[in-house]
């Protein structure tokens, strides 16, 4: 059994990740230098990054579930989902232009976003409880950007890196969950006007609300809850699509309309 990392080691990992994001420069994955990093320690690093962002004036506006579809797990070589936080500085207007200047290797995912009305807590949260606590859902694009060289990482490294969070965009039409069959909700991803991926929201753990329930359970393990008023990105429905300056991405959802973003 590996010896737990010291608090100063966790602070050093947070320093590295914070600097990599600020400079837009890739670094080796965390476990290259800290092979004994455990999952709880990875989330401790993530929590330290969150604390620093809040201290710098950002607001935590929600959370994301990551690596929740088989396509994403295969693409990234992991087999367990995880979570990350979202702040006000990560939010971008619909159809806005996002600069790639400080992004290392950005990729775009289409996701069902949940706006929570009620607070959820506990390790035994269910799909039904998530749906009952949801005010509405809407379509979203998440721009992910791992800070690790070659976009190669393991689960513990990526959770320390806030699940590769970078930016997110909401759009389309808000709908009540009970007016939809979220499992069969289809989506088409277009890059520069060309279809690059299609899937249904059932790709996310069988039902996107199950990913939210998992997120609540992980938060409970961290002695935290999912507050009412939070946005939750339930995870990429398709594989993540690489983008560069000059690209445009659109996700067209059944029942929910479309959401788009440009890169410059």
C-alpha positions in Angstrom: 0.0 0.0 0.0 1.4 3.4 -1.0 2.2 5.9 1.7 -0.2 8.9 1.7 1.1 12.0 0.1 2.0 14.9 2.4 -0.1 18.1 2.3 2.9 20.0 0.8 3.0 17.4 -2.1 -0.7 18.0 -2.8 -0.1 21.8 -2.8 2.8 21.3 -5.2 0.6 19.3 -7.6 -2.0 22.1 -7.4 0.7 24.6 -8.2 1.7 22.7 -11.3 -1.8 22.3 -12.6 -2.6 26.0 -11.9 0.5 27.1 -13.7 -0.1 24.8 -16.7 -3.6 26.2 -17.2 -2.5 29.8 -16.7 0.3 29.5 -19.2 -1.4 27.1 -21.6 1.5 24.7 -21.5 1.3 21.0 -21.2 2.9 19.1 -18.3 3.5 15.3 -17.6 0.6 13.6 -15.9 0.6 13.8 -12.1 1.2 10.1 -11.5 4.5 10.3 -13.5 6.1 12.1 -10.5 3.6 11.0 -7.8 2.8 7.3 -8.6 1.2 6.8 -5.2 -1.5 9.5 -5.8 -4.8 8.0 -4.6 -8.3 9.0 -5.8 -9.2 10.8 -2.5 -5.9 12.7 -2.8 -6.7 13.6 -6.4 -10.0 15.1 -5.3 -8.1 16.9 -2.5 -6.0 18.6 -5.2 -9.1 19.5 -7.1 -10.6 21.0 -4.0 -7.5 23.1 -3.5 -7.8 24.4 -7.1 -11.4 25.2 -6.4 -10.5 27.1 -3.2 -7.9 29.1 -5.1 -10.4 30.1 -7.8 -13.0 31.2 -5.3 -10.3 33.2 -3.4 -9.5 34.9 -6.7 -13.1 36.0 -7.1 -14.8 33.3 -9.1 -18.1 31.7 -8.1 -18.7 28.0 -8.2 -21.8 27.7 -10.4 -22.1 23.9 -10.7 -20.4 20.6 -11.3 -19.7 18.2 -14.2 -19.7 14.5 -14.5 -16.9 13.2 -16.6 -16.0 10.0 -18.5 -19.6 8.9 -18.2 -20.1 7.3 -21.6 -18.5 4.2 -23.0 -17.2 6.3 -26.0 -15.3 8.6 -23.6 -14.0 5.8 -21.4 -12.6 4.0 -24.4 -11.2 7.2 -25.9 -9.4 8.1 -22.7 -8.5 4.6 -21.5 -10.2 4.7 -18.2 -13.1 2.7 -16.7 -14.6 4.8 -13.9 -16.4 8.2 -14.2 -15.4 11.2 -12.1 -16.5 14.8 -11.3 -15.2 18.3 -11.6 -16.4 21.8 -10.6 -17.6 24.6 -12.8 -17.0 28.3 -12.1 -18.4 31.6 -13.4 -15.2 32.2 -15.3 -15.7 29.0 -17.3 -19.2 30.0 -18.6 -19.4 31.3 -22.2 -22.5 32.8 -24.0 -24.2 30.7 -26.6 -22.8 31.2 -30.1 -19.8 33.2 -28.7 -16.2 33.2 -29.9 -13.8 31.4 -27.5 -10.1 32.2 -27.7 -7.8 29.2 -28.0 -4.8 31.3 -26.9 -4.5 29.7 -23.4 -6.0 26.3 -24.3 -3.5 23.5 -24.8 -5.5 20.9 -26.9 -9.2 21.9 -26.7 -12.0 19.4 -27.5 -15.7 19.8 -27.5 -18.4 17.5 -26.0 -22.2 17.7 -26.3 -24.1 17.2 -23.0 -27.5 17.4 -21.3 -27.2 20.1 -18.7 -29.4 20.0 -15.5 -30.5 23.0 -13.6 -31.1 21.9 -10.1 -34.0 23.3 -8.1 -33.4 21.4 -4.9 -30.3 20.5 -3.0 -29.2 16.8 -3.2 -27.0 15.0 -0.8 -26.0 11.4 0.2 -24.3 8.3 -1.2 -27.6 6.7 -2.2 -29.0 9.3 -4.5 -31.3 7.8 -7.2 -32.3 8.7 -10.7 -35.8 9.5 -9.4 -34.5 11.9 -6.8 -32.4 13.7 -9.4 -35.4 14.1 -11.7 -37.6 15.3 -8.9 -35.0 17.9 -7.8 -34.4 19.2 -11.4 -36.0 22.5 -12.4 -35.2 22.0 -16.1 -32.7 20.6 -18.6 -31.0 22.3 -21.5 -28.4 21.5 -24.2 -24.8 22.3 -23.5 -21.3 22.1 -25.0 -18.4 21.5 -22.8 -14.9 22.6 -23.9 -12.4 20.3 -22.2 -8.7 20.8 -22.1 -6.5 18.4 -20.3 -3.3 20.0 -19.0 -1.3 16.8 -19.7 1.0 16.3 -22.6 -0.5 14.4 -25.5 -4.0 14.4 -23.9 -2.8 11.2 -22.1 -3.7 10.6 -18.5 -5.0 8.1 -15.9 -8.1 8.6 -13.7 -6.3 10.0 -10.7 -4.3 12.5 -12.7 -7.4 13.7 -14.6 -9.5 14.1 -11.4 -6.7 16.2 -9.8 -6.9 18.3 -13.1 -10.6 19.0 -12.4 -11.7 16.5 -14.9 -10.2 18.5 -17.8 -12.6 21.4 -17.2 -12.1 24.5 -19.3 -15.2 26.3 -20.6 -18.9 25.5 -21.1 -21.7 26.9 -23.2 -25.5 26.6 -22.6 -28.2 27.2 -25.2 -31.2 25.8 -27.0 -34.6 25.4 -25.2 -35.1 24.7 -21.5 -37.5 21.8 -20.9 -38.9 20.1 -17.9 -37.5 16.6 -17.4 -41.0 15.0 -17.1 -41.9 16.3 -20.6 -39.0 14.3 -22.2 -37.6 10.8 -22.5 -34.0 11.7 -21.8 -32.7 8.2 -22.6 -33.8 8.4 -26.2 -32.9 12.0 -26.7 -30.9 12.2 -30.0 -28.0 14.6 -30.7 -26.0 15.4 -33.8 -22.6 17.1 -33.6 -21.4 19.2 -36.4 -17.9 20.7 -37.0 -17.7 23.4 -39.6 -21.1 22.3 -41.0 -20.1 18.6 -41.3 -21.6 15.9 -39.1 -18.9 14.3 -37.0 -20.8 12.3 -34.4 -24.3 11.1 -33.6 -25.7 9.4 -30.4 -28.5 9.3 -27.9 -28.3 10.5 -24.3 -28.6 6.9 -23.2 -24.9 6.7 -23.9 -24.4 8.5 -20.6 -24.6 5.6 -18.1 -28.0 4.5 -19.6 -29.7 7.8 -18.5 -28.1 11.2 -17.9 -29.8 11.5 -14.5 -27.8 8.5 -13.3 -24.6 10.5 -13.9 -26.0 13.3 -11.7 -26.8 10.7 -9.0 -23.2 9.4 -9.2 -21.9 13.0 -8.9 -24.0 13.5 -5.7 -22.5 10.3 -4.3 -18.9 11.4 -5.1 -19.7 14.8 -3.4 -21.0 12.9 -0.4 -17.7 11.1 -0.1 -16.1 14.5 0.0 -18.5 15.5 2.7 -20.2 17.9 0.3 -23.7 18.3 -1.3 -25.1 19.5 -4.7 -26.7 22.8 -3.9 -30.0 23.9 -5.4 -29.4 26.4 -8.2 -26.4 24.4 -9.5 -25.8 23.6 -13.1 -24.7 20.0 -13.7 -23.2 18.8 -17.0 -24.1 15.2 -17.1 -21.2 14.0 -19.3 -20.2 13.8 -23.0 -22.7 11.9 -25.1 -20.2 11.2 -27.9 -16.4 11.2 -28.0 -14.8 14.6 -27.6 -14.1 16.4 -30.9 -10.7 18.2 -31.3 -11.0 21.9 -32.3 -8.6 24.7 -33.3 -8.9 28.4 -34.1 -11.3 29.0 -36.9 -13.5 26.0 -36.1 -17.2 26.2 -35.3 -19.2 23.5 -33.4 -22.9 22.9 -33.2 -24.8 20.3 -31.3 -28.4 19.7 -32.4 -30.6 18.0 -29.9 -34.1 16.5 -30.3 -36.6 18.5 -28.3 -33.9 20.8 -26.9 -32.8 22.8 -29.9 -29.2 23.6 -30.7 -26.1 25.1 -29.1 -23.1 26.5 -30.8 -19.6 27.9 -30.2 -16.8 29.4 -32.4 -13.1 29.4 -31.8 -10.7 32.2 -32.6 
